[in-house]
Each structure stands twice: as structure tokens, then as C-alpha cells.
Amino acid sequence: MKKVSDLTGSELDFFVAKAEGRIVSARRYVPVMTKCQEISLTAWEEYSPSTDWSQGGPIIKREKIGILPRIDGSWYAEIPKELKQDSLFAVGETPLMAAMRCFVADKFGEEVEE
């Protein structure tokens, strides 16, 4: 298991895609374990919602994720308590990273299976 708060780059994008239901069949290289795993993608497209506003922005809007800067230079993303039973939040180096972590945590919880 891996904490959503530790997800970055293509690994974060993978779990966003999974949460969005973009599933087919492909291989994903897991460098830490040096093995391949079967995963799912709908197309051989560049999908990077954690860095591309044209992909992450619609998710933020649809899910009503609020984003605020923090004094330490990081970003805070939240799905307000009014929309969920409990307030859900995440932190990231960029607004998109924070928002996509928040989205993934909302769909899968604080940890995901590697």
C-alpha cells in the first residue's frame, strides 16, 4: 500500500485515470519493485492531469475541489465538508498535484494498492 500523499508524476496520473474509469489493458513499469504489472488505460494517449490544466481542470471543476496557497509555498486542496460527510483535503507542490491527490483520496481513501 502507498499513501496518496506520496503519489507524484505518472503514478499519481495513473490513479487519477483509474478513478476516472479510464481502464483497458497495458503494462506499467514499477521501478521500486522492478517488475511489470497489468493495468488499464482507455487509449495510448498522454494523460497527465497532475500537470496539464486542460485535463486536471475539468476534474477540479466537476468535483468542486477548492485550492489555496500555503505559507510554505505548497498548495492545499479540499473537497468541502458541505459536499462530503467529512472535509477531505490534500497538499502538493503545485495546485494540480494537490487537487489530484485530493481527488484520488476521495475515490480510494488515504492509501492505494501499488
Backbone atoms as SQL, in Angstrom:
CREATE TABLE atoms (id INTEGER PRIMARY KEY, chain TEXT, resi INTEGER, resn TEXT, atom TEXT, x REAL, y REAL, z REAL);
INSERT INTO atoms VALUES
  (1, 'A', 1, 'MET', 'N', 0.846, -1.185, 0.000),
  (2, 'A', 1, 'MET', 'CA', 0.000, 0.000, 0.000),
  (3, 'A', 1, 'MET', 'C', 0.889, 1.245, 0.000),
  (4, 'A', 2, 'LYS', 'N', 0.392, 2.279, -0.613),
  (5, 'A', 2, 'LYS', 'CA', 1.131, 3.533, -0.690),
  (6, 'A', 2, 'LYS', 'C', 0.194, 4.681, -0.326),
  (7, 'A', 3, 'LYS', 'N', 0.702, 5.629, 0.426),
  (8, 'A', 3, 'LYS', 'CA', -0.096, 6.783, 0.808),
  (9, 'A', 3, 'LYS', 'C', -0.344, 7.676, -0.400),
  (10, 'A', 4, 'VAL', 'N', -1.572, 8.140, -0.538),
  (11, 'A', 4, 'VAL', 'CA', -1.918, 9.048, -1.627),
  (12, 'A', 4, 'VAL', 'C', -1.075, 10.313, -1.522),
  (13, 'A', 5, 'SER', 'N', -0.760, 10.728, -0.313),
  (14, 'A', 5, 'SER', 'CA', 0.042, 11.943, -0.112),
  (15, 'A', 5, 'SER', 'C', 1.465, 11.812, -0.647),
  (16, 'A', 6, 'ASP', 'N', 1.890, 10.584, -0.972),
  (17, 'A', 6, 'ASP', 'CA', 3.231, 10.354, -1.533),
  (18, 'A', 6, 'ASP', 'C', 3.219, 10.179, -3.048),
  (19, 'A', 7, 'LEU', 'N', 2.034, 10.128, -3.658),
  (20, 'A', 7, 'LEU', 'CA', 1.951, 9.922, -5.104),
  (21, 'A', 7, 'LEU', 'C', 2.400, 11.168, -5.863),
  (22, 'A', 8, 'THR', 'N', 3.197, 10.958, -6.915),
  (23, 'A', 8, 'THR', 'CA', 3.650, 12.051, -7.780),
  (24, 'A', 8, 'THR', 'C', 3.697, 11.558, -9.224),
  (25, 'A', 9, 'GLY', 'N', 3.822, 12.490, -10.154),
  (26, 'A', 9, 'GLY', 'CA', 4.069, 12.189, -11.560),
  (27, 'A', 9, 'GLY', 'C', 3.124, 11.174, -12.167),
  (28, 'A', 10, 'SER', 'N', 3.694, 10.258, -12.952),
  (29, 'A', 10, 'SER', 'CA', 2.889, 9.286, -13.687),
  (30, 'A', 10, 'SER', 'C', 2.128, 8.346, -12.757),
  (31, 'A', 11, 'GLU', 'N', 2.659, 8.122, -11.578),
  (32, 'A', 11, 'GLU', 'CA', 1.961, 7.258, -10.619),
  (33, 'A', 11, 'GLU', 'C', 0.669, 7.935, -10.141),
  (34, 'A', 12, 'LEU', 'N', 0.725, 9.228, -9.848),
  (35, 'A', 12, 'LEU', 'CA', -0.471, 9.976, -9.465),
  (36, 'A', 12, 'LEU', 'C', -1.449, 10.005, -10.639),
  (37, 'A', 13, 'ASP', 'N', -0.941, 10.267, -11.832),
  (38, 'A', 13, 'ASP', 'CA', -1.791, 10.297, -13.027),
  (39, 'A', 13, 'ASP', 'C', -2.474, 8.947, -13.264),
  (40, 'A', 14, 'PHE', 'N', -1.763, 7.865, -13.005),
  (41, 'A', 14, 'PHE', 'CA', -2.330, 6.528, -13.157),
  (42, 'A', 14, 'PHE', 'C', -3.559, 6.358, -12.262),
  (43, 'A', 15, 'PHE', 'N', -3.446, 6.772, -10.995),
  (44, 'A', 15, 'PHE', 'CA', -4.566, 6.595, -10.076),
  (45, 'A', 15, 'PHE', 'C', -5.706, 7.563, -10.375),
  (46, 'A', 16, 'VAL', 'N', -5.397, 8.733, -10.932),
  (47, 'A', 16, 'VAL', 'CA', -6.468, 9.623, -11.388),
  (48, 'A', 16, 'VAL', 'C', -7.211, 8.942, -12.535),
  (49, 'A', 17, 'ALA', 'N', -6.465, 8.376, -13.479),
  (50, 'A', 17, 'ALA', 'CA', -7.087, 7.675, -14.605),
  (51, 'A', 17, 'ALA', 'C', -7.949, 6.517, -14.117),
  (52, 'A', 18, 'LYS', 'N', -7.458, 5.794, -13.154),
  (53, 'A', 18, 'LYS', 'CA', -8.202, 4.673, -12.584),
  (54, 'A', 18, 'LYS', 'C', -9.494, 5.184, -11.930),
  (55, 'A', 19, 'ALA', 'N', -9.407, 6.269, -11.191),
  (56, 'A', 19, 'ALA', 'CA', -10.585, 6.850, -10.538),
  (57, 'A', 19, 'ALA', 'C', -11.593, 7.373, -11.557),
  (58, 'A', 20, 'GLU', 'N', -11.107, 7.805, -12.709),
  (59, 'A', 20, 'GLU', 'CA', -11.956, 8.319, -13.775),
  (60, 'A', 20, 'GLU', 'C', -12.586, 7.196, -14.604),
  (61, 'A', 21, 'GLY', 'N', -12.157, 5.954, -14.363),
  (62, 'A', 21, 'GLY', 'CA', -12.699, 4.827, -15.105),
  (63, 'A', 21, 'GLY', 'C', -12.070, 4.640, -16.468),
  (64, 'A', 22, 'ARG', 'N', -10.868, 5.167, -16.668),
  (65, 'A', 22, 'ARG', 'CA', -10.154, 5.013, -17.940),
  (66, 'A', 22, 'ARG', 'C', -9.383, 3.696, -17.895),
  (67, 'A', 23, 'ILE', 'N', -10.068, 2.586, -18.155),
  (68, 'A', 23, 'ILE', 'CA', -9.448, 1.274, -17.977),
  (69, 'A', 23, 'ILE', 'C', -9.509, 0.424, -19.251),
  (70, 'A', 24, 'VAL', 'N', -8.367, -0.123, -19.668),
  (71, 'A', 24, 'VAL', 'CA', -8.265, -1.105, -20.760),
  (72, 'A', 24, 'VAL', 'C', -7.164, -2.071, -20.355),
  (73, 'A', 25, 'SER', 'N', -6.135, -2.225, -21.143),
  (74, 'A', 25, 'SER', 'CA', -5.053, -3.110, -20.743),
  (75, 'A', 25, 'SER', 'C', -3.731, -2.607, -21.294),
  (76, 'A', 26, 'ALA', 'N', -2.767, -2.485, -20.426),
  (77, 'A', 26, 'ALA', 'CA', -1.425, -2.023, -20.793),
  (78, 'A', 26, 'ALA', 'C', -0.478, -2.508, -19.714),
  (79, 'A', 27, 'ARG', 'N', 0.766, -2.187, -19.858),
  (80, 'A', 27, 'ARG', 'CA', 1.735, -2.547, -18.823),
  (81, 'A', 27, 'ARG', 'C', 2.287, -1.295, -18.187),
  (82, 'A', 28, 'ARG', 'N', 2.515, -1.398, -16.904),
  (83, 'A', 28, 'ARG', 'CA', 3.093, -0.283, -16.160),
  (84, 'A', 28, 'ARG', 'C', 4.349, -0.801, -15.489),
  (85, 'A', 29, 'TYR', 'N', 5.452, -0.086, -15.665),
  (86, 'A', 29, 'TYR', 'CA', 6.703, -0.460, -15.027),
  (87, 'A', 29, 'TYR', 'C', 6.730, 0.127, -13.633),
  (88, 'A', 30, 'VAL', 'N', 6.991, -0.709, -12.652),
  (89, 'A', 30, 'VAL', 'CA', 7.061, -0.266, -11.267),
  (90, 'A', 30, 'VAL', 'C', 8.526, -0.293, -10.863),
  (91, 'A', 31, 'PRO', 'N', 9.211, 0.867, -10.932),
  (92, 'A', 31, 'PRO', 'CA', 10.648, 0.891, -10.698),
  (93, 'A', 31, 'PRO', 'C', 11.085, 0.388, -9.331),
  (94, 'A', 32, 'VAL', 'N', 10.305, 0.648, -8.308),
  (95, 'A', 32, 'VAL', 'CA', 10.690, 0.233, -6.958),
  (96, 'A', 32, 'VAL', 'C', 10.774, -1.283, -6.865),
  (97, 'A', 33, 'MET', 'N', 9.841, -1.955, -7.528),
  (98, 'A', 33, 'MET', 'CA', 9.799, -3.408, -7.443),
  (99, 'A', 33, 'MET', 'C', 10.450, -4.066, -8.661),
  (100, 'A', 34, 'THR', 'N', 10.856, -3.271, -9.638),
  (101, 'A', 34, 'THR', 'CA', 11.435, -3.747, -10.899),
  (102, 'A', 34, 'THR', 'C', 10.661, -4.922, -11.497),
  (103, 'A', 35, 'LYS', 'N', 9.387, -4.709, -11.707),
  (104, 'A', 35, 'LYS', 'CA', 8.560, -5.708, -12.362),
  (105, 'A', 35, 'LYS', 'C', 7.460, -4.986, -13.120),
  (106, 'A', 36, 'CYS', 'N', 6.786, -5.696, -13.976),
  (107, 'A', 36, 'CYS', 'CA', 5.664, -5.123, -14.725),
  (108, 'A', 36, 'CYS', 'C', 4.361, -5.592, -14.109),
  (109, 'A', 37, 'GLN', 'N', 3.378, -4.721, -14.155),
  (110, 'A', 37, 'GLN', 'CA', 2.042, -5.076, -13.689),
  (111, 'A', 37, 'GLN', 'C', 1.063, -4.794, -14.807),
  (112, 'A', 38, 'GLU', 'N', 0.017, -5.586, -14.904),
  (113, 'A', 38, 'GLU', 'CA', -1.036, -5.305, -15.862),
  (114, 'A', 38, 'GLU', 'C', -1.890, -4.171, -15.300),
  (115, 'A', 39, 'ILE', 'N', -2.167, -3.167, -16.115),
  (116, 'A', 39, 'ILE', 'CA', -3.011, -2.055, -15.705),
  (117, 'A', 39, 'ILE', 'C', -3.999, -1.748, -16.818),
  (118, 'A', 40, 'SER', 'N', -4.749, -0.705, -16.648),
  (119, 'A', 40, 'SER', 'CA', -5.752, -0.359, -17.642),
  (120, 'A', 40, 'SER', 'C', -5.659, 1.094, -18.070),
  (121, 'A', 41, 'LEU', 'N', -5.841, 1.324, -19.355),
  (122, 'A', 41, 'LEU', 'CA', -5.897, 2.655, -19.941),
  (123, 'A', 41, 'LEU', 'C', -6.876, 2.584, -21.101),
  (124, 'A', 42, 'THR', 'N', -7.587, 3.664, -21.389),
  (125, 'A', 42, 'THR', 'CA', -8.540, 3.602, -22.488),
  (126, 'A', 42, 'THR', 'C', -7.886, 3.831, -23.827),
  (127, 'A', 43, 'ALA', 'N', -6.789, 4.520, -23.883),
  (128, 'A', 43, 'ALA', 'CA', -6.138, 4.791, -25.162),
  (129, 'A', 43, 'ALA', 'C', -4.667, 5.089, -24.904),
  (130, 'A', 44, 'TRP', 'N', -3.895, 4.982, -25.958),
  (131, 'A', 44, 'TRP', 'CA', -2.477, 5.322, -25.842),
  (132, 'A', 44, 'TRP', 'C', -2.347, 6.825, -25.996),
  (133, 'A', 45, 'GLU', 'N', -2.791, 7.527, -25.011),
  (134, 'A', 45, 'GLU', 'CA', -2.757, 8.978, -25.053),
  (135, 'A', 45, 'GLU', 'C', -1.917, 9.498, -23.892),
  (136, 'A', 46, 'GLU', 'N', -1.475, 10.677, -24.046),
  (137, 'A', 46, 'GLU', 'CA', -0.735, 11.335, -22.973),
  (138, 'A', 46, 'GLU', 'C', -1.765, 11.827, -21.969),
  (139, 'A', 47, 'TYR', 'N', -1.782, 11.228, -20.796),
  (140, 'A', 47, 'TYR', 'CA', -2.744, 11.620, -19.764),
  (141, 'A', 47, 'TYR', 'C', -1.974, 12.052, -18.541),
  (142, 'A', 48, 'SER', 'N', -2.009, 13.334, -18.251),
  (143, 'A', 48, 'SER', 'CA', -1.244, 13.873, -17.139),
  (144, 'A', 48, 'SER', 'C', -2.033, 14.967, -16.418),
  (145, 'A', 49, 'PRO', 'N', -3.133, 14.611, -15.764),
  (146, 'A', 49, 'PRO', 'CA', -3.955, 15.619, -15.091),
  (147, 'A', 49, 'PRO', 'C', -3.261, 16.302, -13.920),
  (148, 'A', 50, 'SER', 'N', -2.165, 15.731, -13.441),
  (149, 'A', 50, 'SER', 'CA', -1.451, 16.370, -12.327),
  (150, 'A', 50, 'SER', 'C', -0.511, 17.473, -12.805),
  (151, 'A', 51, 'THR', 'N', -0.364, 17.620, -14.138),
  (152, 'A', 51, 'THR', 'CA', 0.476, 18.696, -14.685),
  (153, 'A', 51, 'THR', 'C', -0.192, 19.467, -15.815),
  (154, 'A', 52, 'ASP', 'N', -1.270, 18.944, -16.358),
  (155, 'A', 52, 'ASP', 'CA', -1.938, 19.555, -17.508),
  (156, 'A', 52, 'ASP', 'C', -3.311, 20.090, -17.089),
  (157, 'A', 53, 'TRP', 'N', -3.448, 21.421, -17.081),
  (158, 'A', 53, 'TRP', 'CA', -4.699, 22.044, -16.643),
  (159, 'A', 53, 'TRP', 'C', -5.877, 21.667, -17.534),
  (160, 'A', 54, 'SER', 'N', -5.634, 21.392, -18.812),
  (161, 'A', 54, 'SER', 'CA', -6.745, 21.027, -19.690),
  (162, 'A', 54, 'SER', 'C', -7.328, 19.666, -19.313),
  (163, 'A', 55, 'GLN', 'N', -6.565, 18.846, -18.600),
  (164, 'A', 55, 'GLN', 'CA', -7.044, 17.545, -18.147),
  (165, 'A', 55, 'GLN', 'C', -7.466, 17.579, -16.674),
  (166, 'A', 56, 'GLY', 'N', -6.681, 18.227, -15.837),
  (167, 'A', 56, 'GLY', 'CA', -6.993, 18.293, -14.407),
  (168, 'A', 56, 'GLY', 'C', -8.060, 19.321, -14.070),
  (169, 'A', 57, 'GLY', 'N', -8.103, 20.413, -14.824),
  (170, 'A', 57, 'GLY', 'CA', -9.063, 21.486, -14.560),
  (171, 'A', 57, 'GLY', 'C', -10.514, 21.033, -14.558),
  (172, 'A', 58, 'PRO', 'N', -10.951, 20.266, -15.572),
  (173, 'A', 58, 'PRO', 'CA', -12.337, 19.796, -15.568),
  (174, 'A', 58, 'PRO', 'C', -12.679, 18.902, -14.366),
  (175, 'A', 59, 'ILE', 'N', -11.712, 18.137, -13.895),
  (176, 'A', 59, 'ILE', 'CA', -11.936, 17.298, -12.709),
  (177, 'A', 59, 'ILE', 'C', -12.137, 18.201, -11.491),
  (178, 'A', 60, 'ILE', 'N', -11.293, 19.215, -11.365),
  (179, 'A', 60, 'ILE', 'CA', -11.401, 20.167, -10.249),
  (180, 'A', 60, 'ILE', 'C', -12.768, 20.842, -10.259),
  (181, 'A', 61, 'LYS', 'N', -13.192, 21.284, -11.427),
  (182, 'A', 61, 'LYS', 'CA', -14.484, 21.966, -11.551),
  (183, 'A', 61, 'LYS', 'C', -15.633, 21.013, -11.219),
  (184, 'A', 62, 'ARG', 'N', -15.625, 19.829, -11.826),
  (185, 'A', 62, 'ARG', 'CA', -16.705, 18.856, -11.620),
  (186, 'A', 62, 'ARG', 'C', -16.812, 18.411, -10.161),
  (187, 'A', 63, 'GLU', 'N', -15.665, 18.165, -9.530),
  (188, 'A', 63, 'GLU', 'CA', -15.639, 17.665, -8.147),
  (189, 'A', 63, 'GLU', 'C', -15.711, 18.788, -7.116),
  (190, 'A', 64, 'LYS', 'N', -15.688, 20.043, -7.593),
  (191, 'A', 64, 'LYS', 'CA', -15.758, 21.228, -6.725),
  (192, 'A', 64, 'LYS', 'C', -14.625, 21.249, -5.692),
  (193, 'A', 65, 'ILE', 'N', -13.418, 20.988, -6.188),
  (194, 'A', 65, 'ILE', 'CA', -12.230, 20.977, -5.331),
  (195, 'A', 65, 'ILE', 'C', -11.717, 22.403, -5.187),
  (196, 'A', 66, 'GLY', 'N', -11.605, 22.867, -3.954),
  (197, 'A', 66, 'GLY', 'CA', -11.064, 24.191, -3.683),
  (198, 'A', 66, 'GLY', 'C', -9.554, 24.114, -3.508),
  (199, 'A', 67, 'ILE', 'N', -8.822, 25.106, -4.006),
  (200, 'A', 67, 'ILE', 'CA', -7.356, 25.104, -3.938),
  (201, 'A', 67, 'ILE', 'C', -6.894, 26.436, -3.354),
  (202, 'A', 68, 'LEU', 'N', -5.985, 26.367, -2.395),
  (203, 'A', 68, 'LEU', 'CA', -5.432, 27.569, -1.760),
  (204, 'A', 68, 'LEU', 'C', -3.921, 27.438, -1.603),
  (205, 'A', 69, 'PRO', 'N', -3.187, 28.555, -1.715),
  (206, 'A', 69, 'PRO', 'CA', -1.745, 28.501, -1.454),
  (207, 'A', 69, 'PRO', 'C', -1.497, 28.420, 0.050),
  (208, 'A', 70, 'ARG', 'N', -0.385, 27.809, 0.407),
  (209, 'A', 70, 'ARG', 'CA', 0.027, 27.737, 1.816),
  (210, 'A', 70, 'ARG', 'C', 1.243, 28.625, 2.007),
  (211, 'A', 71, 'ILE', 'N', 1.457, 29.035, 3.206),
  (212, 'A', 71, 'ILE', 'CA', 2.559, 29.959, 3.511),
  (213, 'A', 71, 'ILE', 'C', 3.929, 29.358, 3.199),
  (214, 'A', 72, 'ASP', 'N', 4.052, 28.026, 3.222),
  (215, 'A', 72, 'ASP', 'CA', 5.346, 27.378, 2.947),
  (216, 'A', 72, 'ASP', 'C', 5.616, 27.196, 1.451),
  (217, 'A', 73, 'GLY', 'N', 4.693, 27.676, 0.598),
  (218, 'A', 73, 'GLY', 'CA', 4.882, 27.567, -0.846),
  (219, 'A', 73, 'GLY', 'C', 4.177, 26.374, -1.471),
  (220, 'A', 74, 'SER', 'N', 3.677, 25.465, -0.652),
  (221, 'A', 74, 'SER', 'CA', 2.922, 24.327, -1.186),
  (222, 'A', 74, 'SER', 'C', 1.468, 24.753, -1.399),
  (223, 'A', 75, 'TRP', 'N', 0.644, 23.822, -1.850),
  (224, 'A', 75, 'TRP', 'CA', -0.761, 24.103, -2.137),
  (225, 'A', 75, 'TRP', 'C', -1.655, 23.145, -1.375),
  (226, 'A', 76, 'TYR', 'N', -2.816, 23.634, -0.995),
  (227, 'A', 76, 'TYR', 'CA', -3.810, 22.896, -0.228),
  (228, 'A', 76, 'TYR', 'C', -5.051, 22.730, -1.107),
  (229, 'A', 77, 'ALA', 'N', -5.563, 21.517, -1.217),
  (230, 'A', 77, 'ALA', 'CA', -6.788, 21.268, -1.978),
  (231, 'A', 77, 'ALA', 'C', -7.795, 20.584, -1.062),
  (232, 'A', 78, 'GLU', 'N', -9.058, 20.968, -1.225),
  (233, 'A', 78, 'GLU', 'CA', -10.083, 20.447, -0.326),
  (234, 'A', 78, 'GLU', 'C', -11.405, 20.238, -1.054),
  (235, 'A', 79, 'ILE', 'N', -12.078, 19.160, -0.696),
  (236, 'A', 79, 'ILE', 'CA', -13.478, 18.974, -1.067),
  (237, 'A', 79, 'ILE', 'C', -14.249, 19.362, 0.189),
  (238, 'A', 80, 'PRO', 'N', -15.008, 20.446, 0.127),
  (239, 'A', 80, 'PRO', 'CA', -15.650, 20.995, 1.327),
  (240, 'A', 80, 'PRO', 'C', -16.577, 20.027, 2.063),
  (241, 'A', 81, 'LYS', 'N', -16.659, 20.235, 3.351),
  (242, 'A', 81, 'LYS', 'CA', -17.498, 19.429, 4.237),
  (243, 'A', 81, 'LYS', 'C', -18.953, 19.410, 3.762),
  (244, 'A', 82, 'GLU', 'N', -19.401, 20.507, 3.166),
  (245, 'A', 82, 'GLU', 'CA', -20.780, 20.589, 2.694),
  (246, 'A', 82, 'GLU', 'C', -21.062, 19.573, 1.587),
  (247, 'A', 83, 'LEU', 'N', -20.005, 19.159, 0.855),
  (248, 'A', 83, 'LEU', 'CA', -20.179, 18.215, -0.247),
  (249, 'A', 83, 'LEU', 'C', -19.921, 16.768, 0.164),
  (250, 'A', 84, 'LYS', 'N', -19.231, 16.590, 1.271),
  (251, 'A', 84, 'LYS', 'CA', -18.905, 15.252, 1.779),
  (252, 'A', 84, 'LYS', 'C', -19.277, 15.205, 3.250),
  (253, 'A', 85, 'GLN', 'N', -19.360, 14.016, 3.799),
  (254, 'A', 85, 'GLN', 'CA', -19.690, 13.897, 5.216),
  (255, 'A', 85, 'GLN', 'C', -18.601, 14.549, 6.059),
  (256, 'A', 86, 'ASP', 'N', -17.362, 14.306, 5.711),
  (257, 'A', 86, 'ASP', 'CA', -16.227, 14.936, 6.382),
  (258, 'A', 86, 'ASP', 'C', -15.433, 15.696, 5.338),
  (259, 'A', 87, 'SER', 'N', -14.813, 16.773, 5.751),
  (260, 'A', 87, 'SER', 'CA', -13.962, 17.532, 4.840),
  (261, 'A', 87, 'SER', 'C', -12.785, 16.655, 4.417),
  (262, 'A', 88, 'LEU', 'N', -12.415, 16.726, 3.150),
  (263, 'A', 88, 'LEU', 'CA', -11.319, 15.936, 2.623),
  (264, 'A', 88, 'LEU', 'C', -10.294, 16.886, 2.034),
  (265, 'A', 89, 'PHE', 'N', -9.015, 16.723, 2.388),
  (266, 'A', 89, 'PHE', 'CA', -8.005, 17.631, 1.862),
  (267, 'A', 89, 'PHE', 'C', -6.719, 16.899, 1.524),
  (268, 'A', 90, 'ALA', 'N', -5.881, 17.574, 0.728),
  (269, 'A', 90, 'ALA', 'CA', -4.564, 17.062, 0.365),
  (270, 'A', 90, 'ALA', 'C', -3.638, 18.249, 0.131),
  (271, 'A', 91, 'VAL', 'N', -2.351, 17.987, 0.166),
  (272, 'A', 91, 'VAL', 'CA', -1.330, 19.012, -0.034),
  (273, 'A', 91, 'VAL', 'C', -0.418, 18.550, -1.165),
  (274, 'A', 92, 'GLY', 'N', 0.114, 19.509, -1.934),
  (275, 'A', 92, 'GLY', 'CA', 1.037, 19.173, -3.011),
  (276, 'A', 92, 'GLY', 'C', 1.923, 20.339, -3.356),
  (277, 'A', 93, 'GLU', 'N', 2.959, 20.078, -4.142),
  (278, 'A', 93, 'GLU', 'CA', 3.899, 21.122, -4.561),
  (279, 'A', 93, 'GLU', 'C', 3.273, 22.110, -5.529),
  (280, 'A', 94, 'THR', 'N', 2.241, 21.665, -6.266),
  (281, 'A', 94, 'THR', 'CA', 1.543, 22.515, -7.229),
  (282, 'A', 94, 'THR', 'C', 0.041, 22.414, -6.959),
  (283, 'A', 95, 'PRO', 'N', -0.741, 23.376, -7.475),
  (284, 'A', 95, 'PRO', 'CA', -2.187, 23.288, -7.291),
  (285, 'A', 95, 'PRO', 'C', -2.781, 22.011, -7.892),
  (286, 'A', 96, 'LEU', 'N', -2.312, 21.611, -9.079),
  (287, 'A', 96, 'LEU', 'CA', -2.833, 20.404, -9.712),
  (288, 'A', 96, 'LEU', 'C', -2.471, 19.142, -8.933),
  (289, 'A', 97, 'MET', 'N', -1.258, 19.072, -8.429),
  (290, 'A', 97, 'MET', 'CA', -0.839, 17.906, -7.664),
  (291, 'A', 97, 'MET', 'C', -1.710, 17.772, -6.414),
  (292, 'A', 98, 'ALA', 'N', -1.926, 18.869, -5.710),
  (293, 'A', 98, 'ALA', 'CA', -2.755, 18.833, -4.504),
  (294, 'A', 98, 'ALA', 'C', -4.182, 18.403, -4.845),
  (295, 'A', 99, 'ALA', 'N', -4.732, 18.978, -5.912),
  (296, 'A', 99, 'ALA', 'CA', -6.106, 18.672, -6.297),
  (297, 'A', 99, 'ALA', 'C', -6.264, 17.215, -6.733),
  (298, 'A', 100, 'MET', 'N', -5.307, 16.691, -7.492),
  (299, 'A', 100, 'MET', 'CA', -5.415, 15.311, -7.958),
  (300, 'A', 100, 'MET', 'C', -5.218, 14.331, -6.805),
  (301, 'A', 101, 'ARG', 'N', -4.357, 14.667, -5.838),
  (302, 'A', 101, 'ARG', 'CA', -4.239, 13.819, -4.646),
  (303, 'A', 101, 'ARG', 'C', -5.561, 13.812, -3.882),
  (304, 'A', 102, 'CYS', 'N', -6.183, 14.960, -3.784),
  (305, 'A', 102, 'CYS', 'CA', -7.467, 15.076, -3.100),
  (306, 'A', 102, 'CYS', 'C', -8.517, 14.219, -3.812),
  (307, 'A', 103, 'PHE', 'N', -8.539, 14.283, -5.130),
  (308, 'A', 103, 'PHE', 'CA', -9.474, 13.504, -5.939),
  (309, 'A', 103, 'PHE', 'C', -9.257, 12.002, -5.741),
  (310, 'A', 104, 'VAL', 'N', -8.009, 11.559, -5.804),
  (311, 'A', 104, 'VAL', 'CA', -7.688, 10.138, -5.634),
  (312, 'A', 104, 'VAL', 'C', -8.063, 9.674, -4.227),
  (313, 'A', 105, 'ALA', 'N', -7.747, 10.485, -3.218),
  (314, 'A', 105, 'ALA', 'CA', -8.079, 10.123, -1.834),
  (315, 'A', 105, 'ALA', 'C', -9.593, 10.027, -1.652),
  (316, 'A', 106, 'ASP', 'N', -10.333, 10.880, -2.336),
  (317, 'A', 106, 'ASP', 'CA', -11.790, 10.828, -2.255),
  (318, 'A', 106, 'ASP', 'C', -12.321, 9.519, -2.829),
  (319, 'A', 107, 'LYS', 'N', -11.709, 9.040, -3.893),
  (320, 'A', 107, 'LYS', 'CA', -12.191, 7.832, -4.569),
  (321, 'A', 107, 'LYS', 'C', -11.692, 6.545, -3.920),
  (322, 'A', 108, 'PHE', 'N', -10.456, 6.539, -3.405),
  (323, 'A', 108, 'PHE', 'CA', -9.843, 5.295, -2.908),
  (324, 'A', 108, 'PHE', 'C', -9.463, 5.293, -1.430),
  (325, 'A', 109, 'GLY', 'N', -9.531, 6.430, -0.770),
  (326, 'A', 109, 'GLY', 'CA', -9.079, 6.510, 0.612),
  (327, 'A', 109, 'GLY', 'C', -7.654, 7.033, 0.682),
  (328, 'A', 110, 'GLU', 'N', -7.079, 7.043, 1.854),
  (329, 'A', 110, 'GLU', 'CA', -5.758, 7.632, 2.068),
  (330, 'A', 110, 'GLU', 'C', -4.608, 6.783, 1.538),
  (331, 'A', 111, 'GLU', 'N', -4.874, 5.511, 1.216),
  (332, 'A', 111, 'GLU', 'CA', -3.836, 4.633, 0.677),
  (333, 'A', 111, 'GLU', 'C', -4.370, 3.912, -0.561),
  (334, 'A', 112, 'VAL', 'N', -3.459, 3.622, -1.488),
  (335, 'A', 112, 'VAL', 'CA', -3.798, 2.873, -2.699),
  (336, 'A', 112, 'VAL', 'C', -2.870, 1.667, -2.817),
  (337, 'A', 113, 'GLU', 'N', -3.342, 0.655, -3.528),
  (338, 'A', 113, 'GLU', 'CA', -2.515, -0.525, -3.744),
  (339, 'A', 113, 'GLU', 'C', -1.526, -0.278, -4.857),
  (340, 'A', 114, 'GLU', 'N', -0.267, -0.592, -4.613),
  (341, 'A', 114, 'GLU', 'CA', 0.777, -0.359, -5.622),
  (342, 'A', 114, 'GLU', 'C', 0.675, -1.375, -6.739);
